[in-house]
Amino acid sequence: MALTNPVTPSNDAKTITTTISIHADGAIIASGNIKVSSGASAFDALQAFAQQQGLALTYKGSGATTYVTGINGYNAGPAGTMTGWLYSVNGTLPGSSMGAYTLKDGDSISMTYIK
């Protein structure tokens, strides 16, 4: 008997849409909408958006320890220098990493490079 992946209401491919804008040096590097699976993290959306837009994205860690180290050559400085990427969702700074923040449909993510 072949294994199948039945689609049920509990594991369907429901998607949500989020808006992402990426800012560095007072300019917008990229901005737009991305569809991701329901339950996706802010980092999942950023990864999908970076791939869609052809942006170079570097990071370390995973899940709750995910840390964005660079986007398109704008890289975080050494620890303690306060240089790097800051993210907000709907204008608020979440108290967790992007990898731990679960998005809701219509959320807006802003990535800002601090130098």
Secondary structure, DSSP 8 states (H G I E B T S, - for coil): --------TTS---EEEEEEEEEETTEEEEEEEEEEETT-BHHHHHHHHHHHHT--EEEE--GGG-EEEEETTEE--STTS--EEEEEETTB--SS-GGG-B--TT-EEEEEEE-
